[in-house]
Amino acid sequence: MLKEDINRHIKIQFISRDVPVENTAGNATYLLDFMRYLRQAGYEIEYVLTNSSPNGRTPWYIIPPTLATLANVSVKNNLKIGRLLLRFNSLSDWLIELVRLAYDRLPEKLKNIYRSARNKRQIKPLYVISTQKWDILATPEEVAFTGSQFARFKPDVVVVNYAWLSDVFDVISADLSILKVILTHDILHRRVADLKQIGAHIDISEWDRNKEVVQLRKAQVLLAIQEEDARFFKEMVSQCDVISMPISAVCHSHTNKQVPGRCLFVGSGADHNYYGLKWFLEDVWLRVIESMPNVTLHVCGFVCNLIQGNYPNVRFLGRVDNLESEYGAAELCLVPLLAGSGLKIKLVEAMSYGRACISTSVGVQGLQEVVGSAVLVADTPEDFAAAMHTVLTKKAKRQWMEEQAHRYAIAKLSPQAAYQPFVDYTHQYLQQLSSKQ
């Protein structure tokens, strides 16, 4: 560990378009977990949000308590009063939001009258919510705002959240005293290619290898979420240092008993979760029900908002603030993903709760060590259903898998094992700079 008197002076600035909210998505969980370790190590953290409308609509927003505890938050075009953000750069945003709030409170009868009149007379809607792709390259406005934040905060380290924001490094490219880092999460062009291969309709930008290389080269250090990604990044951009930095896991004990036949899927509304769960429900689940009529499935997370249809023995619970009881009740966790790179945080989380898992090959990317022990892998509907039958009907096998899951989480996924290599690297870099001055 770094000495406290050294860490106290290290200032790290995160640049992002998104507000990480606890228990909403894997990328948010990963980012908050990383920041939490840095804060405990003594770093001074600032979180710069280049998106002036954090929730995509209203001109006001309350910073989540976890983020507010870990970092000072600075947001483009917003006035911050405590945890409250107020956006004043556009009067029309306030008027539109007030109209929307008033419209939402109208009786349904009046809404129907308005809709009917609008259809007949081709009246424009009262308000329109504009959207843009979330992975476009940094805009000139974002670069300018970030540059002003660099000048004010004077960071030792800058971490951009995803490669698409790396153009913000252009305003500090000549300043070698600032360590420039990209938190990659996954390999963008491979993610896009995989989703296209399965025929997914995706609302993301076109990313190919060359475009991603250009963005990655702007950094000195790339943080890869798993070893396989780290090796791939090193081949893509050999001039960058690459650090493998998985999300950490703290092992949990259970207060409630497992429910016989209970399965669990946890996922955000990300495209890979939707297509993976849809494949499982349509091609695998009925096979499972036929052989084990009493098996049940709980689905947690925003992915529930995307799935339509009724499926036997399945409950869609939506966002669950505390998943402890769900993991405690589950005999089996499912990771039926068909696309995506990076590390599947839902798999790490399941192992931290000591649960046996069934996954596709995509789902265990970066965690091949657990295949055959904590995790069984199956890529066809028949094999996936057969693997589930094995785990749910053979108690000794399942308990052994649970023990292996806990052992791996303890040995390989502790916070120190995950994040200390980056802390050490940062310390060494700043020490070398200091010695040259």
C-alpha positions in Angstrom: 0.0 0.0 0.0 1.0 3.6 -0.5 1.9 5.6 2.5 -0.9 7.9 3.7 1.2 11.1 3.5 1.9 10.4 -0.2 -1.7 9.4 -1.2 -3.2 12.5 0.4 -1.7 14.6 -2.3 -2.8 12.5 -5.3 -5.7 14.1 -7.1 -7.6 12.0 -9.6 -10.3 13.3 -11.9 -12.9 11.1 -13.6 -14.5 12.2 -16.9 -17.8 10.7 -17.8 -21.2 11.2 -19.5 -23.0 9.0 -17.0 -23.8 9.2 -13.3 -23.0 5.9 -11.7 -25.9 4.8 -9.5 -25.6 1.9 -7.1 -27.3 -1.4 -8.2 -28.4 -0.2 -11.6 -25.8 -1.5 -14.1 -22.6 -3.5 -14.1 -20.5 -0.6 -15.4 -21.8 1.7 -12.6 -21.0 -0.9 -10.0 -17.5 -1.3 -11.3 -16.8 2.4 -11.4 -18.1 3.0 -7.9 -16.2 0.0 -6.6 -13.0 1.4 -8.1 -13.6 4.9 -6.7 -14.3 3.5 -3.3 -10.9 1.8 -3.2 -9.1 4.9 -4.3 -10.9 7.0 -1.7 -9.9 4.5 1.0 -6.3 4.7 -0.3 -6.4 8.5 0.4 -7.0 9.9 -3.1 -8.8 13.1 -3.6 -11.5 12.4 -6.3 -13.4 14.7 -8.6 -16.1 13.4 -10.9 -16.7 15.6 -14.0 -19.9 15.0 -15.8 -19.9 16.3 -19.4 -23.6 15.6 -19.8 -25.6 18.7 -18.7 -28.8 16.6 -18.2 -27.8 13.6 -16.1 -31.3 12.0 -16.2 -31.8 12.8 -19.8 -34.8 15.1 -19.3 -35.4 17.3 -16.3 -33.3 20.5 -15.7 -32.8 19.4 -12.1 -31.1 16.3 -10.6 -30.1 15.0 -7.2 -26.6 13.5 -7.1 -26.8 9.9 -5.7 -25.5 9.6 -2.1 -22.8 7.1 -2.9 -21.2 9.2 -5.6 -21.5 12.4 -3.4 -19.7 10.6 -0.6 -16.8 9.4 -2.8 -16.2 12.5 -4.9 -16.7 16.1 -5.6 -19.1 16.3 -8.6 -18.8 18.9 -11.3 -21.5 19.0 -14.1 -21.5 21.0 -17.3 -24.0 23.9 -17.4 -25.3 23.1 -13.9 -25.3 25.0 -10.6 -24.6 22.7 -7.7 -26.2 23.3 -4.3 -25.3 20.5 -2.0 -26.4 17.4 -3.9 -28.9 19.4 -6.0 -28.1 20.2 -9.6 -29.9 23.0 -11.4 -29.5 23.6 -15.2 -30.1 27.2 -16.2 -28.6 27.4 -19.7 -32.0 26.9 -21.4 -35.3 28.4 -20.3 -37.1 26.1 -22.8 -36.0 23.0 -20.9 -37.8 24.3 -17.8 -40.9 25.2 -19.8 -41.0 21.8 -21.5 -40.6 20.0 -18.2 -43.3 22.0 -16.6 -45.6 21.2 -19.5 -44.7 17.5 -19.3 -45.4 17.4 -15.5 -48.8 19.2 -16.0 -49.7 16.8 -18.9 -48.8 13.7 -16.9 -51.2 14.8 -14.1 -54.2 15.3 -16.5 -57.0 12.8 -16.2 -56.8 10.1 -18.8 -60.0 11.3 -20.4 -58.5 14.7 -21.1 -55.3 13.1 -22.5 -57.4 11.0 -24.9 -59.2 14.2 -26.1 -55.9 15.8 -26.7 -54.5 12.7 -28.5 -57.6 12.5 -30.7 -57.4 16.2 -31.7 -53.7 16.0 -32.4 -54.2 13.0 -34.7 -57.1 14.7 -36.6 -55.5 18.1 -37.0 -51.9 16.9 -37.1 -51.0 19.0 -34.1 -47.4 18.8 -33.0 -46.8 17.0 -29.6 -46.6 19.2 -26.5 -43.0 18.2 -26.0 -40.3 16.1 -27.6 -37.5 14.4 -25.8 -34.3 14.6 -27.9 -31.9 11.7 -27.8 -28.4 11.0 -29.1 -26.2 8.0 -29.2 -24.4 7.6 -25.9 -21.1 6.5 -27.4 -20.4 9.3 -29.9 -16.9 10.9 -29.7 -16.5 13.9 -27.3 -18.1 17.0 -28.7 -16.2 20.4 -28.8 -18.4 21.6 -25.9 -17.4 18.6 -23.8 -13.7 19.0 -24.6 -13.9 22.7 -23.7 -15.7 22.1 -20.5 -13.3 19.3 -19.5 -10.4 21.6 -20.2 -11.7 24.2 -17.8 -12.0 21.5 -15.2 -8.4 20.3 -15.7 -7.2 23.9 -15.2 -9.3 24.4 -12.1 -8.7 21.0 -10.3 -5.1 20.4 -11.5 -5.3 16.6 -11.3 -2.3 14.2 -11.1 -4.3 11.5 -12.9 -7.3 11.8 -15.3 -9.4 8.7 -16.0 -12.0 8.9 -18.8 -14.9 6.5 -18.6 -14.9 4.7 -21.9 -12.7 5.3 -24.9 -15.2 7.5 -26.8 -14.4 10.4 -24.4 -10.6 10.3 -25.0 -10.6 13.4 -27.2 -10.7 15.4 -24.0 -7.1 14.4 -23.5 -6.2 16.7 -26.5 -6.3 19.8 -24.3 -3.7 18.3 -22.0 -1.7 16.2 -24.4 1.5 18.3 -23.9 1.3 18.1 -20.1 3.3 15.0 -19.3 2.8 15.6 -15.5 -0.8 14.4 -15.8 -1.2 10.6 -16.2 -3.9 9.9 -18.8 -6.0 6.8 -18.3 -8.9 5.1 -20.1 -11.3 2.9 -18.1 -12.2 0.7 -21.1 -14.9 -1.7 -19.6 -14.8 -3.7 -22.8 -13.5 -3.8 -26.4 -15.9 -1.6 -28.3 -15.5 -2.9 -31.8 -15.7 -6.5 -30.8 -18.9 -5.7 -28.8 -20.5 -4.1 -31.9 -19.4 -6.9 -34.2 -20.8 -9.6 -31.8 -24.2 -7.9 -31.5 -24.5 -7.5 -35.3 -23.6 -11.2 -35.7 -26.6 -12.3 -33.6 -28.9 -9.9 -35.5 -29.4 -7.5 -32.7 -30.9 -4.1 -33.4 -28.5 -1.8 -31.6 -28.6 2.0 -31.1 -24.9 2.5 -30.9 -22.3 4.1 -33.1 -20.2 2.3 -35.7 -16.9 1.2 -34.0 -14.2 -0.7 -35.9 -10.7 -1.6 -34.8 -9.1 1.4 -36.4 -11.5 3.9 -34.9 -10.9 2.4 -31.4 -7.2 2.4 -31.8 -7.1 6.1 -32.6 -9.0 6.8 -29.4 -7.0 4.4 -27.2 -3.7 5.9 -28.3 -4.6 9.2 -26.7 -4.0 7.6 -23.2 -0.8 6.4 -21.5 -2.6 3.7 -19.6 -5.5 1.4 -20.4 -7.5 -0.3 -17.6 -8.8 -3.6 -18.9 -11.5 -5.4 -16.9 -10.0 -8.8 -17.5 -6.8 -10.6 -18.7 -8.1 -11.5 -22.2 -9.1 -7.9 -22.9 -5.7 -6.8 -21.6 -3.8 -9.0 -24.0 -6.0 -7.8 -26.9 -5.5 -4.1 -26.0 -1.7 -4.7 -25.9 -1.8 -6.0 -29.4 -3.9 -3.1 -30.6 -1.9 -0.3 -29.0 1.5 -1.5 -27.9 2.7 1.9 -26.9 0.2 2.0 -24.0 0.6 0.4 -20.7 -2.2 -2.0 -20.0 -3.3 -3.0 -16.5 -5.8 -5.8 -15.9 -8.2 -4.6 -13.3 -11.3 -6.8 -12.6 -14.1 -5.7 -10.4 -13.6 -6.8 -6.8 -15.9 -9.0 -4.9 -16.5 -9.3 -1.2 -17.9 -12.7 -0.2 -21.3 -12.7 1.4 -23.0 -15.1 3.8 -26.7 -15.9 3.7 -29.4 -15.5 6.3 -32.3 -17.0 4.3 -32.5 -20.6 3.0 -32.3 -21.6 -0.7 -35.6 -22.3 -2.4 -35.6 -25.7 -4.2 -35.4 -25.1 -8.0 -35.0 -21.3 -7.7 -32.9 -19.8 -10.5 -31.8 -16.1 -10.8 -30.9 -13.7 -13.6 -29.7 -10.2 -12.7 -29.2 -7.7 -15.5 -29.5 -4.0 -16.5 -31.3 -2.8 -19.6 -28.1 -3.2 -21.7 -28.6 -4.7 -25.1 -26.5 -7.8 -24.3 -28.7 -8.6 -21.3 -31.9 -8.2 -23.3 -30.9 -10.5 -26.2 -29.3 -13.1 -23.9 -32.4 -13.3 -21.6 -34.7 -13.3 -24.6 -32.8 -16.3 -26.1 -32.9 -18.1 -22.8 -36.7 -17.6 -22.2 -37.7 -18.5 -25.8 -35.2 -21.3 -26.5 -34.2 -22.8 -23.2 -36.7 -22.2 -20.4 -39.5 -24.4 -21.8 -37.1 -27.3 -22.1 -36.2 -26.8 -18.4 -39.9 -26.6 -17.4 -40.7 -29.9 -19.2 -38.2 -31.9 -17.2 -38.6 -29.9 -13.9 -42.1 -28.5 -13.6 -41.4 -26.9 -10.2 -38.4 -24.9 -11.2 -38.8 -21.1 -10.9 -36.9 -18.1 -12.2 -36.6 -14.6 -10.7 -35.4 -11.8 -13.0 -34.0 -8.7 -11.4 -32.9 -5.4 -12.9 -34.0 -2.9 -15.6 -33.9 -5.7 -18.2 -37.4 -6.6 -16.9 -38.7 -3.4 -18.6 -37.7 -4.7 -22.0 -39.1 -8.2 -21.9 -42.6 -8.7 -23.2 -44.8 -11.8 -22.9 -45.8 -14.3 -20.2 -43.5 -17.1 -19.3 -44.4 -19.9 -16.9 -42.8 -19.9 -13.4 -41.0 -16.6 -14.1 -41.3 -13.5 -12.0 -39.9 -10.1 -13.3 -39.0 -8.1 -10.2 -37.5 -5.0 -11.8 -34.8 -3.1 -9.9 -34.1 -4.6 -6.5 -32.2 -2.4 -4.1 -30.8 -5.2 -2.1 -30.1 -8.4 -3.9 -28.9 -10.4 -0.9 -32.2 -12.2 -0.3 -32.5 -13.1 -4.0 -29.0 -14.6 -4.1 -29.7 -16.3 -0.8 -32.8 -18.0 -2.2 -31.3 -19.0 -5.5 -29.9 -22.5 -6.1 -28.6 -21.5 -9.5 -27.5 -18.2 -11.2 -27.8 -17.8 -15.0 -25.5 -15.9 -17.4 -27.0 -16.8 -20.9 -25.2 -14.0 -22.8 -24.7 -14.2 -26.6 -22.5 -11.1 -27.2 -20.2 -8.7 -25.5 -16.6 -8.5 -24.3 -15.3 -7.3 -21.0 -16.0 -9.1 -17.7 -19.5 -10.2 -16.9 -20.0 -8.5 -13.5 -23.2 -10.5 -12.9 -21.0 -13.7 -12.8 -18.5 -12.1 -10.4 -21.4 -11.1 -8.2 -23.0 -14.5 -8.2 -19.7 -16.1 -7.2 -19.2 -13.6 -4.4 -22.6 -14.9 -3.0 -21.3 -18.5 -3.4 -23.7 -19.5 -6.0 -23.4 -22.2 -8.8 -23.7 -20.7 -12.3 -24.5 -21.8 -15.8 -23.1 -19.6 -18.5 -22.5 -19.4 -22.2 -18.9 -19.1 -23.5 -19.4 -15.4 -23.9 -20.4 -15.1 -20.2 -17.2 -16.5 -18.9 -14.8 -14.4 -20.9 -12.0 -13.4 -18.6 -12.9 -16.0 -16.0 -11.9 -19.2 -17.7 -10.4 -20.5 -14.5 -13.8 -21.1 -13.0 -15.1 -23.2 -15.9 -15.8 -26.7 -14.7 -15.7 -25.7 -11.1 -18.0 -22.8 -10.1 -19.4 -22.5 -13.6 -20.7 -24.9 -16.2 -20.6 -23.7 -19.8 -23.3 -24.4 -22.4 -23.9 -22.7 -25.7 -26.9 -24.5 -27.2 -30.4 -24.6 -25.8 -30.2 -28.4 -25.3 -26.9 -28.2 -23.5 -27.9 -25.2 -21.3 -31.1 -27.0 -20.2 -29.2 -30.2 -19.5 -26.6 -28.3 -17.4 -29.4 -26.7 -15.4 -30.9 -30.1 -14.8 -27.6 -31.4 -13.5 -27.0 -28.6 -11.0 -30.6 -28.5 -9.8 -31.0 -32.2 -9.3 -27.6 -33.1 -7.9 -27.2 -31.5 -4.5 -23.6 -32.6 -3.9 -22.5 -31.3 -7.2 -24.2 -27.9 -6.6 -22.7 -27.6 -3.1 -19.2 -28.3 -4.5 -19.7 -25.6 -7.1 -20.8 -23.2 -4.5 -17.6 -23.8 -2.4 -15.5 -23.3 -5.5 -17.2 -20.0 -6.3 -16.5 -18.7 -2.8 -12.9 -19.8 -2.9 -12.2 -18.1 -6.2 -13.8 -14.9 -5.1 -11.6 -14.8 -1.9 -8.4 -15.7 -3.7 -8.6 -13.7 -6.9 -11.2 -10.9 -6.5 -10.4 -9.1 -3.3 -10.4 -5.3 -3.5 -6.6 -5.2 -3.0 -6.0 -7.8 -5.7 -8.2 -6.0 -8.1 -7.2 -2.3 -7.6 -3.8 -2.1 -5.9 -1.8 -2.7 -9.1 -3.3 0.6 -10.4 -2.5 2.4 -7.2 1.1 1.1 -7.3 1.5 2.2 -10.9 0.2 5.7 -10.2 2.6 6.0 -7.2 5.6 4.9 -9.3 4.7 7.2 -12.2 4.4 10.3 -9.9 7.6 9.3 -8.0 9.5 9.2 -11.3 8.1 12.6 -12.3 9.2 14.0 -9.0 12.7 12.7 -9.3 13.1 14.4 -12.7 12.1 17.8 -11.4 
